[in-house]
Amino acid sequence: RTVEELSIWEDARAMIRKAQAEGIETVWDRLEQQTPHCRFCELGTTCSNCTMGPCRISSKKGGKMQRGVCGADADVVVARNFGRFIAGGAAGHSDHGRDLIEVLECVVEGDSSDYGIRDEAKLVRIAGELGVDTDDRSVREIAGDLVEVLYGDFGSRRREVAFLSRVPEKRREIWQALGMTPRGVDREIAEMMHRTHIGCDNDAPNTLIHAARTALADGWAGSMIGTELSDIIFGTPSPSYSTANLGVLKKDQVNILVHGHNPVVSEMILAAARMPELLDRARERGASGINIGGLCCTSNELLMRQGIPMAGNHLMTELSIVTGAVEAVVVDYQCIMPSMVQISGCYHTRFITTSGKARFTGATHFDIHPENAFEKAREIVTLAVDAFAERDASRVEIPDTPVPIMTGFSNEAILEALGGTPEPLIEAMRQGKIRGVVGIVGCNNPKFKQDSMNVGLAKALLKKDILVLVTGCVTTAAGKAGLLVPEGIEMAGPGVREVCGALGIPPVLHMGSCVDNSRILQLCGLLADALDVDISDLPVAASAPEWYSEKAAAIGLYAVASGIETHLGHPPNILGSETVTHLATEGLEDLVGARFVIEKNPEEAAELLDKRITAKRTGLGW
Ligand code: BF8
């Protein structure tokens, strides 16, 4: 493929060309080396769950290799692999959520003075929602009880996770009838591993039901805890402005990029970078300041709450270093390509890891805990400032100028803008000014021209007067396309233009990082309750056009299991089983009232989602 075929963005193309000129290997080079991929793996029909294998199941019916050594057929193998894939994603989001409980616990017990409770009102509200006594008690006492309730959500209880109180009654009945009600996060993940051990769950539909239950534990517990506690500890987002693309890097400043997911580390890096002593140190070394930018989801976290600019999404992570202008990349965990260590080594860039769960050979490691976070952050920023002296000005190229973006649309902010109730939004939907709402979420994948689907789908939906919500790596895509500013309404149909124009908001609302898809779940629950219907009755849908990760698959599955039809730009590795493929793309509709649709053309995908929305509008009598 030509450089133009790899990304729709000029900043990406310029850096791919620079990488090529400098002999630096990137994700696109490695994809080419790996192509063609193993066909069995693509179909999901390989199994290495025991050492009687590894086995491959032939896709030719009636020939040899119809079953693995243990006797598992294609359906069983595909379902088991998909189940473990989902468990991996649910584990990532949920362990992130657990880390935030630990931070709050340290705050309560006085073990950390680096963190605090920035939104006490939300703490009290959430604690009350989850049954904690909040009358005449100190914030600390309430927080202590909340910590216990949330730890309980990870364990082995026999009933259900706490935030199920946010799920409409009809939906809960569906889950109850199917045995899909999530009990505890760790319980569902462990059970998924157990069921897929050799000799356990050998009935593909049964395995998939549990995969859905595991995903629901992610969406309605692990991720939701991550979102709500991040708001409590770091502040609930409200609308504000920032900027996006590689142009946010500054030629005359120390540039530090934070990358990963959990705001626990990046918030401390930001605080340290604002210390006068470190600013002085930067000036002594010839820089005019210290500039913090974000990559991937930790970028979404800092952008939503602190207005920190967004340097790029997943496929921009390697390219950001190629600018030659980055003193340090500071990472926590998830979606961090190990190749960034090698690319950093081609420049003066320090690649710094901070979590014992995500160490990278060749990186500089600082073990960050709630007890030492600020002190370690100060050391990291010092290291970055000192690296400025080694920057080679002749290799610096910062492409493009930053574009403005508006962010901060938490549910609290949306409800406030609507006057405290979802009624005005429902009324606009009833009148057909906003015909429906689609959450476009997820990643970049080098198999797609970067952001072509993410942006193409958003624009196609807006023209149909469908409001778009974004999280994760789609945020950067929408921002760079000019859709995250109020002026973006020019690209929308007349209804969205009128409603968003009157409110002074963009036609695409940024709701946060990938764990913050839980905000969208909660919003769907609120809308369904207000209309006294199930979530599957709403004119809403989801899409992960350029998805790649286990986490994105878990998000897709909890959306579908919650009753939200979900579009994917390409299928997971399940096509080797007709049973599993049929269940995902059709059968789930009968079970949970929603299914996956697979479509790689953005216009066609918009048509499919529009069809769903139209049917749901008709169902509501709109
Ligand atoms: O959790 S969107 S590439 S950064 S997986 Fe990763 Fe995908 Fe980006 Fe955030 Ni989500």
Residues whose N, C-alpha, C, O or C-beta is under 5 A from the ligand:
A	BS01	BF8	C296 C297 H314 C335 G442 C443 N444 G472 C473 C514 S549 K551 A552
